[in-house]
Amino acid sequence: MKAAHTRYRVAAYVVGVMLLVLVLIAMPIKYFGDNSLPVQIIGPIHGWLFAIYLVITFDLARRTTWPLTRTLGVMIAGTIPFLSFVVERKVDHWLAVPSTGAQATAQPTASKDEADRAAV
């Protein structure tokens, strides 16, 4: 799961930066500078990276058994400028704090024999 989390973190930052470049640099150049070339270059790159982000996010959600609403919320975060950075920090917190669900079941449990020996 650590590798899936690392892949997600990298993808979230890359998609977030590309979205900011698209929205804050390429789009103003298109509409105020009458030059659509940056959007024609950056737009498709961001689109492909976003598709990869969705796959990586789905993989992480599957491994952590997130509910559908959380999974969709994290996926949608890549479409709103700056939100992917905020949600990435939340995901980092969710995975760091042990809770019920996947985190709790991921911990190894003692077998019945080990519990009996410890009780003696």
C-alpha positions as CSV (number, residue, x, y, z in Angstrom):
1,M,0.0,0.0,0.0
2,K,2.9,2.3,0.6
3,A,3.9,2.2,-3.1
4,A,0.3,3.0,-4.1
5,H,0.3,5.9,-1.7
6,T,3.6,7.2,-3.1
7,R,2.2,6.9,-6.7
8,Y,-0.9,8.8,-5.7
9,R,1.1,11.6,-4.0
10,V,3.3,12.1,-7.1
11,A,0.3,12.0,-9.4
12,A,-1.7,14.4,-7.3
13,Y,1.2,17.0,-7.3
14,V,1.9,16.5,-11.1
15,V,-1.8,16.9,-12.0
16,G,-2.2,19.8,-9.6
17,V,0.8,21.7,-11.1
18,M,-0.3,21.0,-14.7
19,L,-3.8,22.2,-13.9
20,L,-2.4,25.4,-12.4
21,V,-0.2,26.0,-15.4
22,L,-3.2,25.4,-17.7
23,V,-5.5,27.7,-15.8
24,L,-3.2,30.4,-14.6
25,I,-0.8,30.6,-17.6
26,A,-2.1,29.0,-20.7
27,M,-5.7,30.1,-20.5
28,P,-4.8,33.8,-19.9
29,I,-2.4,33.7,-22.8
30,K,-5.1,32.3,-25.0
31,Y,-7.8,34.8,-24.0
32,F,-5.8,37.9,-23.3
33,G,-2.9,37.3,-25.7
34,D,-4.9,35.8,-28.5
35,N,-2.5,32.8,-28.7
36,S,-4.0,29.3,-28.2
37,L,-0.8,27.4,-28.7
38,P,0.0,26.9,-24.9
39,V,-3.5,25.5,-24.4
40,Q,-3.2,23.2,-27.4
41,I,0.0,21.8,-25.9
42,I,-0.7,21.8,-22.1
43,G,-4.4,20.9,-22.3
44,P,-3.9,17.4,-23.8
45,I,-0.9,16.7,-21.6
46,H,-3.0,17.6,-18.5
47,G,-5.8,15.4,-19.9
48,W,-3.6,12.3,-20.2
49,L,-2.0,12.9,-16.8
50,F,-5.5,13.3,-15.3
51,A,-6.5,10.0,-16.8
52,I,-3.4,8.4,-15.2
53,Y,-4.3,10.1,-11.9
54,L,-7.7,8.5,-12.0
55,V,-6.3,5.1,-12.4
56,I,-3.7,5.6,-9.6
57,T,-6.4,7.0,-7.3
58,F,-8.7,4.1,-8.0
59,D,-5.8,1.7,-7.3
60,L,-5.2,3.4,-3.9
61,A,-8.9,3.4,-3.1
62,R,-9.2,-0.3,-3.9
63,R,-6.2,-1.2,-1.7
64,T,-7.5,0.9,1.2
65,T,-11.2,-0.1,0.7
66,W,-12.4,3.5,0.7
67,P,-16.1,4.1,0.3
68,L,-17.3,5.2,-3.1
69,T,-18.0,8.8,-2.0
70,R,-14.4,9.2,-0.7
71,T,-13.0,7.7,-3.9
72,L,-15.0,10.0,-6.1
73,G,-14.2,13.0,-4.0
74,V,-10.5,12.4,-4.3
75,M,-10.8,11.8,-8.0
76,I,-12.8,15.0,-8.5
77,A,-10.1,17.0,-6.6
78,G,-7.9,16.8,-9.7
79,T,-10.3,19.0,-11.6
80,I,-10.3,22.0,-9.3
81,P,-7.2,24.2,-9.1
82,F,-5.3,23.9,-5.8
83,L,-7.7,21.3,-4.4
84,S,-5.5,18.3,-5.4
85,F,-2.9,19.7,-3.0
86,V,-5.4,20.0,-0.2
87,V,-6.9,16.6,-0.7
88,E,-3.4,15.0,-1.1
89,R,-2.7,16.2,2.5
90,K,-6.0,14.8,3.7
91,V,-5.2,11.4,2.0
92,D,-1.8,11.4,3.7
93,H,-3.5,12.0,7.0
94,W,-6.2,9.3,6.4
95,L,-3.5,6.8,5.7
96,A,-1.2,7.8,8.6
97,V,-3.9,7.7,11.2
98,P,-5.0,4.1,12.1
99,S,-8.8,3.8,12.0
100,T,-11.4,1.2,11.4
101,G,-11.5,-0.5,8.1
102,A,-8.5,-1.3,5.9
103,Q,-5.9,0.3,8.2
104,A,-7.1,-1.8,11.2
105,T,-7.2,-5.0,9.3
106,A,-3.8,-4.5,7.7
107,Q,-2.1,-5.0,11.1
108,P,-0.9,-8.5,11.7
109,T,-2.9,-10.3,14.4
110,A,-1.6,-12.8,16.8
111,S,-2.7,-16.4,16.3
112,K,-4.7,-18.3,18.9
113,D,-1.6,-20.3,19.9
114,E,0.5,-17.1,20.4
115,A,-2.3,-15.6,22.5
116,D,-2.5,-18.8,24.6
117,R,1.3,-18.7,25.2
118,A,1.2,-15.0,26.2
119,A,-1.6,-15.8,28.7
120,V,0.5,-18.4,30.5
